[in-house]
Amino acid sequence: MIPISYYLILSGILFSLGIIAFFVKKDLITMFMSIEIMLNSANLAFIVFSRSHLSINGQIIVFFVITLAAAEACLGLAIILLIFREMKTIKSEEINLMKG
Amino acid sequence: MYYFIFLLLSVAAIGGVIGMIISRNQAHNALFLALSFVSLGGLYALLNASFIAAIQIIIYAGAIIVLFLFVIMIINLKKGIPPERKKWIPYLAALLGVIFLFLIVYPIISNLLFLKYQNGELRSSPLSLGHTLFSQYLYPFEITSLLIIIALVGAVVLLKRKDRK
């Protein structure tokens, strides 16, 4: 069997890459994709602990997280479309209504 | 053999995310993300979670990526995102990411490196998952259905055009 720590380190690497992608990218859609990556890395850790403790509850939490991510993608993309319709841009540095 | 599959899938998952960071085309970004999600589904299947692997591929790599691609096609920026002016922001983000990686990986290496699997077999067939979902987790399941309805209605209300008078 593959050691648990390999999976946990992979999950940590994916989470860090998600954070890097969130801060490097400038368009809202790709920033939104990096949030999905961070959710997935947490899911991986849940599945690994579910396997190691022989408990099915971790998989049920992952089920709920995937459902939540679908709802979140639906609403987030609606908000992005609304921003594009109002401002004609999706670059995060040009959306500065609250900058003063 | 298991190690080889694990190495292949994890390299595909990390490579998909790195490709997403490097590429500037948004449609390519979505496809790199699909590669990463599919390989994560393979990892779930390797961990004896077959149902979760199936819905990972169906919902994430199927539904959510297609939703992203639809929005990218609707917005349809012709010349892509121009390179950003402030050059120091990627380096700062990389530094932040490395600090975060250290903060996550160092406790794992120092404490959890030799964590063992418990003996026995995990009964994770869709049947037992459904039994647990509809007995122990019945109320969270119903609340999740309410959440999805709220998200759908919210998206429709947000995107409805106000009639101009």
HADDOCK unambig.tbl for C-alpha pairs under 7 A between the chains (distance, minus, plus):
assign (segid A and resid 2 and name CA) (segid B and resid 3 and name CA) 6.56 0.50 0.50
assign (segid A and resid 4 and name CA) (segid B and resid 115 and name CA) 6.44 0.50 0.50
assign (segid A and resid 5 and name CA) (segid B and resid 108 and name CA) 6.70 0.50 0.50
assign (segid A and resid 5 and name CA) (segid B and resid 112 and name CA) 6.34 0.50 0.50
assign (segid A and resid 5 and name CA) (segid B and resid 113 and name CA) 5.33 0.50 0.50
assign (segid A and resid 9 and name CA) (segid B and resid 105 and name CA) 5.89 0.50 0.50
assign (segid A and resid 12 and name CA) (segid B and resid 101 and name CA) 6.28 0.50 0.50
assign (segid A and resid 12 and name CA) (segid B and resid 104 and name CA) 5.81 0.50 0.50
assign (segid A and resid 12 and name CA) (segid B and resid 105 and name CA) 6.39 0.50 0.50
assign (segid A and resid 13 and name CA) (segid B and resid 101 and name CA) 6.24 0.50 0.50
assign (segid A and resid 14 and name CA) (segid B and resid 14 and name CA) 6.58 0.50 0.50
assign (segid A and resid 16 and name CA) (segid B and resid 97 and name CA) 5.12 0.50 0.50
assign (segid A and resid 16 and name CA) (segid B and resid 100 and name CA) 6.05 0.50 0.50
assign (segid A and resid 16 and name CA) (segid B and resid 101 and name CA) 5.54 0.50 0.50
assign (segid A and resid 17 and name CA) (segid B and resid 17 and name CA) 6.91 0.50 0.50
assign (segid A and resid 17 and name CA) (segid B and resid 97 and name CA) 6.73 0.50 0.50
assign (segid A and resid 19 and name CA) (segid B and resid 97 and name CA) 6.26 0.50 0.50
assign (segid A and resid 20 and name CA) (segid B and resid 93 and name CA) 5.43 0.50 0.50
assign (segid A and resid 20 and name CA) (segid B and resid 94 and name CA) 5.91 0.50 0.50
assign (segid A and resid 20 and name CA) (segid B and resid 97 and name CA) 5.42 0.50 0.50
assign (segid A and resid 21 and name CA) (segid B and resid 21 and name CA) 5.56 0.50 0.50
assign (segid A and resid 23 and name CA) (segid B and resid 93 and name CA) 5.75 0.50 0.50
assign (segid A and resid 24 and name CA) (segid B and resid 89 and name CA) 6.87 0.50 0.50
assign (segid A and resid 24 and name CA) (segid B and resid 90 and name CA) 5.18 0.50 0.50
assign (segid A and resid 24 and name CA) (segid B and resid 93 and name CA) 6.29 0.50 0.50
assign (segid A and resid 47 and name CA) (segid B and resid 44 and name CA) 6.94 0.50 0.50
assign (segid A and resid 48 and name CA) (segid B and resid 47 and name CA) 6.86 0.50 0.50
assign (segid A and resid 51 and name CA) (segid B and resid 47 and name CA) 6.48 0.50 0.50
assign (segid A and resid 51 and name CA) (segid B and resid 122 and name CA) 6.65 0.50 0.50
assign (segid A and resid 52 and name CA) (segid B and resid 117 and name CA) 4.50 0.50 0.50
assign (segid A and resid 52 and name CA) (segid B and resid 118 and name CA) 5.74 0.50 0.50
assign (segid A and resid 53 and name CA) (segid B and resid 117 and name CA) 6.92 0.50 0.50
assign (segid A and resid 53 and name CA) (segid B and resid 118 and name CA) 5.96 0.50 0.50
assign (segid A and resid 54 and name CA) (segid B and resid 118 and name CA) 6.82 0.50 0.50
assign (segid A and resid 54 and name CA) (segid B and resid 121 and name CA) 6.88 0.50 0.50
assign (segid A and resid 54 and name CA) (segid B and resid 122 and name CA) 4.95 0.50 0.50
assign (segid A and resid 55 and name CA) (segid B and resid 122 and name CA) 6.91 0.50 0.50
assign (segid A and resid 56 and name CA) (segid B and resid 124 and name CA) 6.47 0.50 0.50
assign (segid A and resid 59 and name CA) (segid B and resid 52 and name CA) 6.94 0.50 0.50
assign (segid A and resid 63 and name CA) (segid B and resid 52 and name CA) 6.92 0.50 0.50
assign (segid A and resid 70 and name CA) (segid B and resid 64 and name CA) 6.61 0.50 0.50
assign (segid A and resid 71 and name CA) (segid B and resid 148 and name CA) 5.70 0.50 0.50
assign (segid A and resid 71 and name CA) (segid B and resid 151 and name CA) 5.64 0.50 0.50
assign (segid A and resid 73 and name CA) (segid B and resid 64 and name CA) 6.88 0.50 0.50
assign (segid A and resid 74 and name CA) (segid B and resid 151 and name CA) 6.91 0.50 0.50
assign (segid A and resid 74 and name CA) (segid B and resid 155 and name CA) 6.80 0.50 0.50
assign (segid A and resid 75 and name CA) (segid B and resid 151 and name CA) 6.02 0.50 0.50
assign (segid A and resid 75 and name CA) (segid B and resid 154 and name CA) 6.96 0.50 0.50
assign (segid A and resid 75 and name CA) (segid B and resid 155 and name CA) 5.43 0.50 0.50
assign (segid A and resid 78 and name CA) (segid B and resid 155 and name CA) 5.59 0.50 0.50
assign (segid A and resid 78 and name CA) (segid B and resid 158 and name CA) 6.78 0.50 0.50
assign (segid A and resid 78 and name CA) (segid B and resid 159 and name CA) 6.50 0.50 0.50
assign (segid A and resid 82 and name CA) (segid B and resid 159 and name CA) 6.46 0.50 0.50
